[in-house]
Amino acid sequence: MRGASKRLLSSSCALPGLCQLFLMAALLAVALFASPLLAFDLGQSTRCVTIPNQMKVCKDVGYSEMRLPNFLGHSSLEGEVVPRSEDWRPLLQTGCHPQAQAFLCSIIAPVCLDTFIQPCRSLCVAVRDSCAPVLACQGHPWPEALNCDRFAAEEDMCLTPLAKFSHFLKDLPKAVCQKCHSVEVAPAMKTVISAFCHHDFGRSPDSVKELKMHFVDFISGPQFFPDVNVLLSSTAVTAKLHRLRHPAGEPEFQVEGRVEFIRQGPLLPYDTQHLLQDWLLINLSCASALVRPGRSQLYVLTGSVQPDGSIALVRFFPWHKKDAGIALATRKWKHHRC
């Protein structure tokens, strides 16, 4: 059964989408409700129960049964485990780390095997380093109950980080917490053109030595960057932002509408869409100022890719039908030289 335990760990945390969702729930469940992690008595009597359908953050983790009490000492599914896990959904939705979900669910919904499987300290550190800044951006500190020193340093029978995710995170650009910039209403054509020239999501030659030329393009629609090379010569974008009136478990902010390139560039529409949505979910206070609940708004967005791979949005132009300056700028941009 020991070998089966290890095989299960490997298969469950090898699911990128699922692994992202777990940590967030763990973080909130611990931060907001202050249950002392690992105060759990490993010698106490436990029982195996089916992970309920309403426990969305761990429902598709890769196993169907969890052990109660969990590692936070919670013994009631309806009264403690499920509602507290849902508090972490917003953080998990940001995708701050590919194994965030696996980390979280190993604590709040530990797999029911013949031995207790906890996260290794190295996994905790990896997730904390990626997700603590996101929590801070949303006004929450990293929970003391998730202090990584509380987890085992020996990587024997515990959940370890996957090396491929470490390389993955280094190669991809990412949305990060940033200062909110003001929305610029009805800008003049020259203002928009200047924004395209100075904040075009391009990387500086110093940060990417292999880039010999600097490209600037304009995109219509939500975007996300699939790898470093694609980002070398990125663009300003237009995207329709939507804010749900009553999220009910879904991401509050979404990017909708198809992508249309004004001038073809290296960006891939689908990937850029996800990066932009991550930015909205991380920077909730900024996003709240961009669109009202239950409404959608088309924006022209410009920004830059920092040397560390982070994406910074700098200029926000809401595009209304009457905004002749934006429409004229997008037409002239294809032939403009900065």
N, C-alpha and C positions, 0 to 999 in steps of 0.2 A: 504493500500500500504506500510505502514511502516513495517508491519510484513513480507510482500513479500520481501522488501529490505533486511531485516536481513537474510531471508532464502537464498536469492541469494548470499549474502556475504559468508554464511557458506558453500554453495555448491561449489562456485567458488574457494575459497582458500583451499578447502580440496583436491585439485588435486595436489599431490606432484610435478610431473614433470612440470606441468604448472606453479605452484607457484614459482618454482625455476627460471624460465626464465624471470619473469617480472621485478624483481628488476634491473637486469643488464641493461636492456634497459633504465630504468629510470635513473640509475646512469649516464650512458654515455650521455643520452639526456640532462641531467642537467649540468654535469661537463664540457662537451665540448662546450656547447652552452650558458651557463651562463644566463638562463632565471630565473628571480626571482620567486621562488616557492611561491605560496600563495599570490602573488601580484595580482592574479586573483580576479576580483570583482564578488562575489557570486550573486550580484543583477543584473548583466548584462544579456542581452538576449543571449540565447544559442539555439542550435539546435541539434537534434539527427541524427547521420549518421551511416551507416553500417561500421563496422571495415573492411577495405579492405584486400583482400587476401595477398597483398604484405607486410602487416604489420605482419610479421611472429611471432614476439615476443608476440603479444597479440591476435593472431587470434583464439586460442583455450582456451581463458581465462575462458569461461563458460557463456559468454553472447555475443550477436551478434552486439549490437548497443552501440556506445560511444557518449559522449557529446562533442561538440565543441562550443567555445574554450575549451581546456583542462585546467588543473590546472597550466600549465606552460604559459598559455596565447596564445598557438598556435592555430590558426584558419584555417590554410591551411593543408589539409591532404598530398598532393603531395609535397608541398614546405617545410613543417616543420615537421609535426608529423611522417610520415613514414621514411624519411631519418635519422632523429635524433634518432628514436627508434632503427634502425638497428646498430647504433654505439655501442649500449650496448650488442649486441648479444654475442661477445666473453666473456664478464663477466658472462652473464647468462649461457653460455655453461659450465662453471666451476662448476655449481651447488653449489655455496657458501652458499646458504640458501634455504630450501624448499619453502619458501614463497617470494622469491626474485621477481619472476615474478608477483605475485599478488600485491606486493607493488608497483612495477614499473607501471603496467598497471592501477592501481587505480589513478595514477597521469597523465600519458600521454594519457590514453584511459579510462577515468572515465565512469562507467556504466550509462546508460541513464535511470534514475528513476525519481520519483517525487521530490526527494531531492538529494542534493549533498553528495556523500559518499567519504570521504577522509580516508587515513590510520591513525590509532591511533599512538600516540607517542611511545607506547610500541612495536608496530610492526616495526616502523622505527629503534628503538634501537636494536631490535633483528637482523634485517637484516644488519644494519650498523656494528654491532660487528662481524658478520661472514664474511661480504663481503668487508669491508674497507681494511683489510689486503691484500685481493686479488687485489683490485684496486691499492694499494700501490706497490705491486709486479710488476704490469704492468705499473708503472710510473704515476699513477693518484691519486690525493688526493680525499677524500670523498667530494662530491660537497657541497658547502656552501648552495646552494639552497635546499639541502636535510638535512639541519640542523634539527635534530629531535625536537628541542625546538619549531619549527614552527608548529608542529602538536598538536592536542588536547590531553590533558592528560586524560580527561574523556572518558571512553570507552562506549559511548552511541551509537550514529549513526556513527560509524567509523569502519574501518577494523582492527580487532584485531589479534594478533598472536595465533596460535593454540598450546595448551599445548603439544599435542602429538609430535609435531615437536621438541620441546625443549628437551624432553626425547630422541627422536630419534637421535638428534645431539650429545648428551652426550654419547650415547652407541656405536656409530659407529666411527671407525678410520677415519681419513681425510687426504687428501693431503693439504700441506701448502707451502707457499713461503719459499725457502731456497737458500743458497749460491750454486752457480754452481761448480761442481767438474769436473776435467779434465777427458777426455776420455782416457782410457788405451788400446793402440793398441798392438796386438800380445803378450799378457801376458804369462809368464811362468806358468806351471801347479801349482807350489807351491804358486804363487801369487793368483791364482784363488781360490785354496783351502783355503788359509788364509782369503780371503775375505768372503768365505762362513762361516767360523768359527766365524769371528768377526762382520759381518754385515749380519745377516740372517733374518731380519724383525721380530725377536722375541722380546717379551717384557721381561724386567728384572723382577726377582722375587719380587723386591721392589715395582714395579708399579702394579703387579697383584699378590696378596698374595695367591690366590687360585691355582696358577700355581706351582706345586711341581717339575715338570721336564721341561727341556728346549729342545724343538725339533727343528731340523734344516732339512729342506727338499729342494729339488731342483725342480723347475717347469719349464716347457717349455710353454711359451705363456703368453698373457696378463691376468692380474688378478685383482680382487677387493675384499675387505674383508667385508663380510655381517654383522658381529657383533663382539663384543669384544671377546667372547669365541673362535670364529674361529681364531682370530688373536693371541691367546695366544702362539701358537707355529707355526709361519709362516716360510717363506722360501725365498731363493734367486730364481729369476725367469729368464727365457729367454722370450723375447717378441720382435715381429717384429714391429718396429715403422715406420709409414708412414706419410709423409708430403705432403699435397696437393700443387700443383703448383699455382693453382688459387682457393682458398677456396670458393668464391661465396656464402657466407652465411653458409657453413658447417664448422665444427671444422677444423682448419688448421692441427692439429696433431691427428692421429688416431692410435689405436693399432689393428693390424690385425693378422690373423692366429689362428689356434686352439691351445688349451692348452694341453700339454702332461706332465704328472708328471714323473720325473725321479725316484723319491721316493715318494710314496703316503703320503700326509700330510693332515692337516685340512683345507687348503684353498679351496675355490670354484672358479673355473676358471672364470666364468662370472662376479662375483662380483669384483675379483681382476683386471680384465680388465678395469672396470669402474674407479676404484681407480687410477690406473696407468694413464689412459687417463686424469682424473682430474688433476693429477700432471703435465702432459705435458701442459695442457691449462692454468694452473695457473703460471707455471714457463716457460713462453714463451721464455725468453732469454736463459735459459738453454737448452730447447728443440731445439731451432734453431741451436745449436752447435752439436746436435746429428745426424741430418739427413738433407740432402739437399732437396730443393723444388722438388717435383715430384719424389722423390726416397723413397725406403724402405730399412731399415737396421735391421738385427737381432742383439739383444743385450742380454748380460747376465747382469742383474741388481741385486745389493745387497743393503741392507739398514737395517733400524731398526724402530721399533715402539716406539715412545717416551712416557714417563709417561702420557702426556696429550692426548694421542691417535693420535698424528700427525705422519705421515709417512715421513721418511727422506731417500732419495736415496743417497747412499754413493759411490758406485763403479759402473763404466760403462765400460763394455768390449764389443766392437763391435765384433761379431762372424762371421768371414769369413771362407770359406772352408779350407784355408791354415793354420788356427790357430789350430795347433795340441795341444797346451797347454790347451786350453779350452775344446776340445773334450776329452782329457785324464783326465782332472779334473772332468768332469761330470761323467765319468765311475768310477773313483776311489772314488767319493764322497759317494756313497751308503755304502761303507765299511770303510769309514774314521772316525777316532775319533779325535776330536779337543783337 
